[in-house]
């Protein structure tokens, strides 16, 4: 009886540990899904946002498409 009780306690503990690990784990079908999930969970620091905005403002504007230049739109 003692061995059965000890075995059941160990088994119960293993089951609870396995369930705890599985509760926090996620599976993704592709790398893209993983990256999208990670991006949605990660906040971009404000400093990085400001630097990116400033960098984008320095970029030259795209030229007008050829058909707009010809049609004058």
ZAKE-740518 format. One line per 8 residues: for each residue x, y, z of N, C-alpha, C. Coordinates in steps of 0.2 Angstrom, whole numbers, plus 2048, in hexadecimal, padded with zeros to 3 digits. Atoms other than C-alpha are relative to their C-alpha. Layout:
BEGIN
X Y Z X Y Z X Y Z ~ ...
***
This chain:
BEGIN
804 7FA 800 800 800 800 804 806 800 ~ 7FC 7FA 800 80E 80C 804 803 802 7F9 ~ 7FD 7FF 807 816 80A 7F3 7FB 803 7FB ~ 805 7FD 805 806 80D 7EA 7FE 807 802 ~ 802 7F9 7FE 802 81D 7F4 806 804 7FD ~ 7FA 7FC 802 814 823 7F0 800 801 7F9 ~ 800 800 807 812 81E 7DE 7FB 805 7FE ~ 806 7FC 802 801 827 7DC 802 808 802
7FE 7F9 7FE 808 837 7E5 805 803 7FA ~ 7FB 7FE 805 817 837 7D9 7FD 801 7F9 ~ 803 800 806 80C 834 7CA 7FB 806 800 ~ 804 7FA 800 800 842 7CF 804 806 7FF ~ 7FC 7FA 801 80E 84E 7D1 803 801 7F9 ~ 7FE 800 807 815 849 7C0 7FA 803 7FB ~ 805 7FE 804 804 84C 7B8 7FF 807 801 ~ 801 7F9 7FF 802 85D 7C0 805 804 7FD
7FB 7FD 803 813 862 7BA 7FF 801 7F9 ~ 801 800 807 80F 85D 7A9 7FB 805 7FD ~ 805 7FC 802 7FF 866 7A8 802 808 801 ~ 7FE 7F9 7FF 807 876 7AF 805 802 7FA ~ 7FB 7FF 806 815 875 7A1 7FB 801 7FA ~ 804 800 806 807 872 794 7FC 806 800 ~ 804 7FA 7FF 7FD 881 79A 803 806 7FD ~ 7FC 7FB 802 80B 88D 796 802 800 7F9
7FD 802 807 810 885 785 7FB 802 7FB ~ 804 7FE 806 80A 88B 774 803 7FC 7FA ~ 7FD 803 807 80C 882 763 7FE 804 7FB ~ 802 7FB 806 80D 88C 753 801 7FB 7FA ~ 800 804 806 80A 885 742 806 802 7FB ~ 7FB 7FD 804 818 890 73A 804 805 804 ~ 7FC 7FB 7FD 826 89C 73E 7FD 806 800 ~ 804 7FA 801 81B 8AA 738 7FB 801 806
805 800 7FA 80E 8A6 745 803 802 807 ~ 7FC 7FE 7FA 81B 8A6 753 802 807 800 ~ 7FE 7F9 800 822 8B7 74D 7FA 804 801 ~ 806 7FC 7FF 811 8BE 74C 7FD 800 808 ~ 802 801 7F9 80C 8B8 75E 805 804 804 ~ 7FB 7FD 7FC 81D 8BE 765 7FF 808 7FF ~ 800 7F9 801 81B 8CF 75D 7FA 803 803 ~ 806 7FD 7FD 809 8D1 764 801 800 808
7FE 800 7F9 810 8CD 775 805 804 803 ~ 7FA 7FC 7FE 81F 8D8 775 7FF 807 7FE ~ 801 7F8 801 81E 8EB 777 806 803 7FE ~ 7FA 7FC 803 829 8F6 76D 802 805 805 ~ 7FE 7FA 7FC 833 902 778 7FF 806 7FC ~ 802 7F9 803 82E 914 775 806 803 7FC ~ 7FA 7FD 803 840 919 771 801 7FD 7F9 ~ 800 803 807 840 90C 762 7FB 803 7FC
805 7FE 804 830 912 75C 802 807 7FE ~ 7FE 7F9 802 836 925 75C 806 7FF 7FB ~ 7FB 800 805 846 920 753 7FE 7FD 7F9 ~ 802 802 806 83D 916 746 7FC 805 7FC ~ 803 7FB 803 831 924 743 804 805 7FD ~ 7FB 7FC 802 83F 930 741 804 7FE 7F9 ~ 7FC 803 806 848 925 735 7FB 7FF 7FA ~ 805 801 806 838 922 72A 7FF 807 7FD
801 7F9 802 836 935 729 806 802 7FB ~ 7FA 7FE 804 847 937 721 800 7FC 7FA ~ 801 804 806 843 92A 714 7FD 804 7FA ~ 803 7FC 805 840 932 703 7F9 7FD 7FE ~ 807 802 802 82E 931 6FC 801 7FC 7FA ~ 800 805 806 82A 924 6EF 7FE 805 7FA ~ 801 7FC 806 82A 92B 6DD 7F8 7FE 7FE ~ 806 801 803 819 92D 6D5 800 7FA 7FB
800 805 805 814 91E 6CA 800 803 7F9 ~ 7FF 7FE 806 817 920 6B8 7F9 802 7FD ~ 807 7FE 803 804 920 6B3 7FD 806 803 ~ 802 7FA 7FD 801 92E 6BF 803 806 7FD ~ 7FD 7FA 803 80E 939 6B8 7FE 801 7F9 ~ 802 7FF 807 808 936 6A6 7F9 802 800 ~ 807 7FE 800 7F5 938 6AB 7FF 807 803 ~ 800 7F9 7FC 7F9 947 6B6 7FC 800 806
805 801 7FA 7EF 940 6C5 804 802 806
***
